[in-house]
Structures are given as structure tokens and as C-alpha cells.
Amino acid sequence: MKINSIVSRYIFREMIPPFLINLVLFTFIFLMAKILDITGLIVNYGVSVSSVLLMLTYSIPSFLVFVVPMSIMMGVLLCFLRLTHDNEVVALKASGFSIYRFLPAVFVFCLMGFLVTGFMSIYGSPWGRLSFKALLLETATSNIDVGLKARTFIDSFKDVMLYVSEIDPQDKTLTDVFIEDRQTAGMVTTVVAPSGKLFCDAERLTFGLRLFNGIVNRVDLKNKTVHSVSFDTYDFNLELAQVLSARKYGRKGRKEMSLVELRQSLKEAAKKNAKYDLTLMEYHRKFSIPFACFVLGLVAVPLGIQSRFAKQSSGMVLGLLLFLIYYVLMSAGWILGESGICPPVIGMWGPNLVLGAIGLYLLISSAKERPLKAISLLPRIFRVANSRVP
């Protein structure tokens, strides 16, 4: 029993380094993809570096919901790939160790991943999404005027084209303003004014232009008529895409709801309704994805033991392929549940059941020393693929 305890601690320690490396690597990759979305705010609206860092921080919990199970799987897989490559698994089996005696360390490791992922899924991700929307709202309302550029046709506004000859940075006075408005179907409105001024009401989320001594031309495309009106003062409201999306902050989406709010939404929604099914799937997804740590870890053990790769980079590819299969199954389950083809519960837990059954089969086959042809062919496939790469 003491020897078994020593081996379990040894295996557990071997899984930690690859887990941490993959956790940092995958988090960095997800953040790089998010930075591409935030770059437009920096370039067009002068968002500060501190705001960008906060946005990235608020995005991390949503990433970790997927990154932690992926890293758990990679940690288990790379650990057993190394033990197999160094013949340590063979030595342990020769000493009377069964493959099942490796599982306690793997189970504890996966349990830690399950707890972290569950916390991020239930508490971290909703908090991060709500905080991100709140910061986006604040940023949009405080820096919205920065998006205006002199002598440039601006199409950042919904169905509105704007041109300004000069902008006074101090009092926000505009000179020679031209506006083309297509917000009304079948109607094109042009507004021309020699001067104007920006105004913004952050509480009411109102942003617009107050124009002076100009002309409004309305062209009815259907009736082919034109109306012209002169004005002394004319207020024109503008809606920016970022503000429109930020307004949704007042109403929580399903991904921002807590478990209590999801249960309340399930009670209020009529059963066998599309809203009910989507809410039920979101509720079960908060538990099914954390549970994937056990499923992916279970599959990774026999794959690591029966695979003999010369390079751990090939093991990385194998692990990414395994997680891709899980993600495809999860996406398919969501689509089937959303369309009503299968119950929402099966759609969310189906990937875990499928991969869990595959993991048990591979584990039992490995314990009985029964080689799997599909796994034994993988090293040859990777060697052929690497040999063809220039």
C-alpha cells in the first residue's frame, strides 16, 4: 500500500508540469483571439490600456471553462506518454501493478480540474461576462466622440453616413456637417449644416449631434418625391454598434445567469418551448463541461499507455484531436437539442457518455494487454505526415 501511495504521488506530480504549460499556452491563444476583437476599440475610440487589460481579465473565466478540461486531458496524456516512452509503465507492470492502480492519482487530478471548471462555469463566467458588458458600456459612452474624425466619411453608425470638415477638440464644435440617413425604409434623408455640436447623455445612452442653421432633404424613393426643410436647431441622434450591444447589459442573457436565475427562468418559461429548451441546455452545460475533466482524463490514460510516440509534439496533436472530437460532439448535441431532435439533457450529456464509453473500452483493453490496431497505427501516420513536411 505504501508503494502504491508513492507511485500515485509520483504520477500526480508528473501530470502537473504539462498541465500548467498547456493552461498558460491555451489561455494565451484564446486571449490573442480576443485581442483582435478589442483592437478596433483601441484604434477607433482611444480606449485606454487599463480598460483593455480589464476586458481581457473579464474574458479569462469564460476561456477557462474550456481551457481547464483541455489542459487536464493534455496533462494526463503527456504524463503517460512520457512514462510509456521511458518504459516506466512496463517496469511498474512487471512489479505487479495493474493499470487500474494508476487511476487514483488521475481521479484526484481530474477532480481538481472539475472543481476549478465548475467554479468558473457557475460563478466566474457569468461574473466576467457581466463585468465585460458593463465596462464596454462605460467605455462606449465616455469615448464615443473619439470615433469621429475630420475630413473622413464615417460609417460606424447604424444606417448613417457622417462627414465633418473640422472638429474642435475642446468644446466639440463641428464645422460643415453632412449626414446621410437611411434608417427609415424607402427614405433617404440628407442633413447639411454649417455648424453643430456633440452631446452625450450617459445615463440615457443618448449620443447625437445638435446642428444649427441647416437644411434637411427627404427623398421618398417609392413615391419619387423630395421635401426640403430649413431649420435653426436640429437634434440628430446617433447609435453606435458598441452602444447597441452594450445596452443588452440591462437584460441578462442565459450565459450571464446564475444557477438560481436559470432555475427561475425554467419555472417561468412554458415547457416544450424553444426558450425552455435553450435555458435547460445552458443549465446542464454548466455541469456537463466540468464533468468532461473525468471523461477526457479517462480516455487519455489508455491512449498514453498504448501509444508510442517518439516526440511529445505528436502527443500534443493527439490530445488536440481528442478534444476536437469532444467539442464537435458537444456542438452537435447543442444543435440537436436546440432543434428539438433530441432532449436537451441528452444533447448536453451525450458527449460525456460517448467518450466515457470509449474511455472504459480502451481502459479495459489496455488492462487485458489487448493492443488496439487503430492506436498502433497512429505513430505510423504521424511519421508519414512529418516526413512529407518540408
GUKETOR-640122 format. One record per residue (C-alpha): residue in three letters; x, y, z. Coordinates in pm, whole numbers, padded with zeros to 5 digits, always signed. Layout:
<gugus>
alaXYZ/...
</gugus>
This chain:
<gugus>
met+00000+00000+00000/lys+00289+00232+00077/ile+00448+00159-00261/asn+00118+00227-00430/ser+00092+00559-00246/ile+00442+00656-00359/val+00362+00570-00721/ser+00035+00766-00707/arg+00216+01074-00575/tyr+00481+01033-00844/ile+00222+01012-01123/phe+00034+01308-00978/arg+00348+01523-00975/glu+00429+01421-01333/met+00089+01548-01454/ile+00127+01897-01305/pro+00402+02047-01532/pro+00234+01961-01866/phe-00100+02078-01722/leu+00041+02419-01624/ile+00224+02462-01955/asn-00088+02383-02157/leu-00303+02601-01930/val-00083+02904-01998/leu-00046+02821-02369/phe-00416+02774-02443/thr-00517+03075-02234/phe-00270+03287-02429/ile-00412+03159-02760/phe-00769+03239-02655/leu-00663+03585-02537/met-00491+03656-02868/ala-00816+03583-03048/lys-01000+03818-02812/ile-00743+04094-02862/leu-00832+04104-03231/asp-01188+04199-03136/ile-01074+04467-02892/thr-00817+04621-03128/gly-01093+04814-03306/leu-01182+04990-02980/ile-00821+05096-02930/val-00772+05227-03285/asn-01109+05390-03340/tyr-01215+05506-02995/gly-00896+05561-02799/val-00965+05302-02528/ser-00703+05312-02255/val-00461+05027-02189/ser-00609+04973-01842/ser-00956+04924-01992/val-00819+04675-02243/leu-00645+04478-01967/leu-00967+04474-01767/met-01160+04348-02069/leu-00910+04066-02115/thr-00927+03983-01744/tyr-01306+03963-01756/ser-01279+03731-02058/ile-01049+03478-01889/pro-01316+03293-01682/ser-01513+03212-01999/phe-01196+03078-02159/leu-01102+02867-01858/val-01430+02675-01882/phe-01282+02506-02190/val-00910+02554-02126/val-00901+02369-01792/pro-01058+02041-01921/met-00831+02061-02226/ser-00526+02114-02006/ile-00630+01832-01769/met-00652+01595-02062/met-00318+01708-02202/gly-00155+01675-01860/val-00272+01314-01821/leu-00192+01221-02180/leu+00158+01370-02187/cys+00237+01222-01846/phe+00158+00865-01955/leu+00319+00918-02294/arg+00643+01002-02115/leu+00611+00712-01872/thr+00546+00475-02162/his+00832+00614-02373/asp+01076+00574-02081/asn+00948+00219-02016/glu+00837+00315-01665/val+00490+00172-01729/val+00647-00159-01831/ala+00857-00161-01515/leu+00552-00093-01296/lys+00354-00368-01469/ala+00644-00607-01417/ser+00633-00521-01046/gly+00270-00634-01030/phe+00098-00301-01092/ser-00229-00307-01280/ile-00338-00019-01498/tyr-00629+00032-01260/arg-00386+00125-00984/phe-00284+00432-01187/leu-00638+00567-01169/pro-00647+00710-00810/ala-00387+00976-00896/val-00566+01052-01224/phe-00902+01071-01045/val-00770+01322-00787/phe-00610+01527-01064/cys-00933+01530-01266/leu-01132+01613-00952/met-00927+01930-00904/gly-00992+02024-01266/phe-01363+01952-01216/leu-01382+02185-00915/val-01195+02468-01091/thr-01400+02434-01410/gly-01724+02410-01213/phe-01643+02729-01024/met-01560+02911-01347/ser-01871+02779-01520/ile-02116+02860-01238/tyr-01967+03178-01092/gly-01664+03302-01289/ser-01803+03308-01643/pro-02132+03493-01558/trp-01938+03747-01349/gly-01683+03800-01627/arg-01947+03845-01898/leu-02148+04094-01692/ser-01836+04289-01596/phe-01721+04294-01959/lys-02055+04435-02075/ala-02054+04698-01801/leu-01702+04810-01893/leu-01791+04812-02263/leu-02092+05033-02188/glu-01884+05274-01984/thr-01611+05285-02249/ala-01855+05341-02534/thr-02035+05628-02365/ser-01720+05804-02241/asn-01509+05770-02558/ile-01774+05771-02826/asp-01678+06113-02959/val-01323+05992-03023/gly-01457+05783-03311/leu-01535+06099-03509/lys-01261+06203-03749/ala-01245+06522-03954/arg-01248+06504-04335/thr-01341+06135-04324/phe-01662+05960-04420/ile-01767+05777-04103/asp-01989+05468-04133/ser-01959+05342-03775/phe-02319+05440-03707/lys-02621+05230-03787/asp-02751+05317-04138/val-02592+05663-04116/met-02302+05817-04308/leu-02138+06123-04149/tyr-01885+06373-04274/val-01736+06663-04074/ser-01490+06916-04209/glu-01343+07023-03872/ile-01381+06923-03506/asp-01281+07146-03217/pro-01127+06911-02958/gln-01204+07145-02667/asp-01572+07234-02697/lys-01659+06958-02952/thr-01788+07208-03205/leu-01831+07074-03559/thr-01790+07266-03884/asp-01955+07182-04220/val-02155+06876-04121/phe-02308+06639-04377/ile-02532+06345-04278/glu-02691+06076-04496/asp-02962+05887-04306/arg-03108+05556-04434/gln-03262+05437-04108/thr-03615+05467-04249/ala-03702+05209-04515/gly-03761+05365-04856/met-03646+05707-04736/val-03310+05882-04776/thr-03257+06188-04560/thr-02964+06425-04601/val-02882+06694-04348/val-02639+06978-04421/ala-02539+07234-04160/pro-02250+07482-04133/ser-02203+07412-03764/gly-02302+07170-03489/lys-02210+07034-03152/leu-02174+06691-02994/phe-02388+06594-02697/cys-02392+06275-02493/asp-02618+06161-02208/ala-02451+05860-02046/glu-02747+05779-01821/arg-02995+05764-02110/leu-02736+05622-02351/thr-02807+05910-02590/phe-02541+06034-02827/gly-02602+06275-03109/leu-02542+06598-03291/arg-02709+06936-03239/leu-02697+07118-03572/phe-02761+07488-03641/asn-02896+07681-03941/gly-02906+07393-04185/ile-03128+07216-04440/val-03299+06872-04428/asn-03375+06699-04760/arg-03600+06392-04755/val-03621+06176-05067/asp-03908+05926-05087/leu-03776+05653-05315/lys-04113+05486-05355/asn-04316+05795-05445/lys-04018+05973-05602/thr-04075+06294-05408/val-03837+06537-05237/his-03906+06760-04936/ser-03670+07029-04812/val-03693+07197-04471/ser-03473+07470-04324/phe-03405+07472-03951/asp-03247+07684-03684/thr-03175+07394-03444/tyr-03190+07022-03528/asp-03102+06731-03297/phe-02988+06414-03473/asn-02944+06100-03261/leu-02669+05854-03345/glu-02645+05491-03240/leu-02306+05324-03233/ala-02277+04947-03273/gln-02086+04916-02945/val-02354+05109-02759/leu-02630+04895-02908/ser-02461+04576-02791/ala-02380+04729-02453/arg-02745+04813-02397/lys-02810+04444-02361/tyr-02631+04471-02027/gly-02958+04569-01865/arg-03104+04232-01961/lys-02906+03925-01872/gly-02853+03657-02132/arg-02856+03289-02045/lys-02478+03275-02023/glu-02477+03559-01767/met-02740+03400-01541/ser-02658+03225-01214/leu-02799+02884-01130/val-03077+03042-00925/glu-03172+03271-01215/leu-03166+02980-01461/arg-03397+02779-01236/gln-03629+03076-01208/ser-03627+03118-01585/leu-03713+02749-01626/lys-04011+02791-01395/glu-04137+03095-01583/ala-04091+02950-01933/ala-04356+02722-02077/lys-04239+02363-02110/lys-04165+02219-02457/asn-04087+02571-02562/ala-03774+02685-02751/lys-03685+02924-02468/tyr-03729+02648-02213/asp-03504+02408-02409/leu-03226+02666-02452/thr-03235+02758-02084/leu-03233+02391-01982/met-02933+02321-02205/glu-02746+02617-02058/tyr-02825+02489-01708/his-02692+02137-01781/arg-02390+02271-01971/lys-02267+02436-01651/phe-02220+02082-01511/ser-02150+01871-01821/ile-01839+02065-01928/pro-01672+02042-01582/phe-01754+01669-01574/ala-01566+01636-01903/cys-01244+01656-01697/phe-01311+01300-01575/val-01412+01174-01920/leu-01115+01324-02106/gly-00877+01212-01834/leu-01017+00858-01853/val-00963+00843-02230/ala-00615+00993-02203/val-00481+00716-01975/pro-00506+00420-02221/leu-00414+00644-02515/gly-00095+00745-02336/ile-00011+00388-02236/gln-00077+00221-02572/ser+00074+00495-02789/arg+00448+00501-02851/phe+00540+00836-02998/ala+00897+00947-03037/lys+00804+01308-02980/gln+00569+01466-02731/ser+00462+01707-03007/ser+00281+01413-03166/gly+00110+01359-02833/met+00000+01722-02840/val-00159+01667-03179/leu-00331+01354-03049/gly-00465+01543-02748/leu-00593+01831-02961/leu-00763+01580-03190/leu-00931+01418-02891/phe-01058+01750-02760/leu-01174+01847-03108/ile-01385+01530-03116/tyr-01538+01624-02781/tyr-01607+01981-02896/val-01772+01857-03219/leu-01991+01619-03020/met-02085+01897-02779/ser-02170+02134-03066/ala-02376+01863-03234/gly-02558+01798-02906/trp-02638+02168-02873/ile-02774+02184-03230/leu-02982+01869-03185/gly-03118+01991-02853/glu-03192+02339-02988/ser-03378+02199-03289/gly-03580+01961-03070/ile-03446+01645-03236/cys-03323+01513-02900/pro-03395+01612-02538/pro-03174+01895-02408/val-03034+01674-02131/ile-02912+01414-02380/gly-02771+01685-02604/met-02555+01823-02323/trp-02454+01495-02158/gly-02429+01286-02475/pro-02063+01376-02548/asn-01962+01269-02198/leu-02149+00940-02235/val-01995+00864-02575/leu-01637+00947-02477/gly-01684+00785-02137/ala-01787+00457-02303/ile-01489+00480-02539/gly-01258+00552-02245/leu-01384+00249-02049/tyr-01340+00024-02352/leu-00985+00147-02410/leu-00903+00115-02040/ile-01028-00242-02016/ser-00847-00336-02336/ser-00524-00187-02201/ala-00564-00369-01871/lys-00605-00700-02059/glu-00295-00624-02269/arg-00511-00622-02579/pro-00350-00391-02839/leu-00578-00172-03045/lys-00496-00153-03415/ala-00633+00198-03450/ile-00397+00330-03182/ser-00098+00130-03303/leu-00134+00289-03648/leu-00122+00645-03512/pro+00260+00665-03479/arg+00300+00550-03841/ile+00051+00811-03958/phe+00235+01088-03771/arg+00575+00969-03904/val+00447+00970-04262/ala+00293+01315-04214/asn+00615+01454-04062/ser+00828+01304-04340/arg+00624+01485-04605/val+00656+01823-04435/pro+00943+02017-04598/
</gugus>
